[in-house]
Amino acid sequence: MTSLPLPSTISQAEFRAILSRYPATLKAVSDKKQPAKKLKSDDSQTLEEIDGWRDGLADDVKPGKSAKGEFGGRTLDASQVKDIVLWKLKRGKFRPTILPLVNSNPGEELEAIVNEALSMPLPSQVTSGGTKDDDDEALAQVSSMMKVLIKLKGIGPATATAILSSVFPAIVPMFSDEAFRWIMMDKSNASTGWNRKISYDAKEYSEFFRRVRQVCRELASEDEAVDAGSVEKVGWVLGWEAALGITHPIEETPTESSRRTKAKKDPVESVLQQEQKQANALFSNSELSKFATGSLETTGGLSKTRAKRKNTSAEISPPPLRRSKRNRDT
């Protein structure tokens, strides 16, 4: 049996299981889009390879400093920015005009604008105790960074989030088609979710951003946070599995509410089971007592014993068990 977990109801166990399938799904998409044997001479990296580079980029980029002071920002050079754009195009819908437009930006200008955005104040990661007011403040900060980035040719809201999420994966979710369509699903539109049209504008990303943070907050615990990049990956995996026809059995795992329900029922079931055991024991002891008494009586012989055993069957029977119930781009 297969089922699509919705963002509003997905459990921690389901989330982790889907996230663990990211490498296998990435390989399947990479092989489908660009088999290793058919690589072009000017495009030497597969999606799988460039994704590995991009995943480690957050740890590799150098700390940056803005004119207003240190914000713990990072800096990227022009070649890194272009590789992020290439990664985005390989991972999603390929749009041939995007990369030439990005390449048309002068290198120094490209670096200056990107690093201006990266040096701006950054919101904190979502925690289990976060609020919607925190989400609004975080969105305002990320939106300010995006407004700087879209000054560049070829950089719209989606590509801007690809750059920001590459450097700050714990905080900024990438605006990918698959993740957006999944995060926007609920009980009323789940049947058409994968066919949803996307405008790639700031308004849509704002809704996406808030919903991603909501999922992060609901899945987080006091000891462990869930980062925005992981939520995006889960949506991406589900979207591509649907596109490729890949199915996985969903094992039922007890949710917090089902565990609470079970805890409420257990005491009642325990009492009923105890009553049944006592009744069975009483029945068994009565039978044994009657049989032993009858066998020791010699007067009347076997007929007395049979009479006593016959009467026993009508004395006690166990009661039945009761049951409780963007610069438009992707």
Secondary structure, DSSP 8 states (H G I E B T S, - for coil): ------TTT--HHHHHHHHTTHHHHHHHHHHHHS-GGG--TT----HHHHHHHHHTHHHHSEEEEETTEEEEEEE--HHHHHHHHHHHHHHS---TTHHHHHHTS-HHHHHHHHHHHHTS-------TT--HHHHHHHHHHHHHHHHHHTTSTT--HHHHHHHHHHH-TTT-----HHHHHHHT--TTTGGGGGG-----SHHHHHHHHHHHHHHHHHH--SS----HHHHHHHHHHHHHHHHHT----------HHHHHHHHHHHHHHHHHHHHHHHHHHHHHHHHHHHHHHHHH--TTHHHHHHHHHHHHHHH------------S--
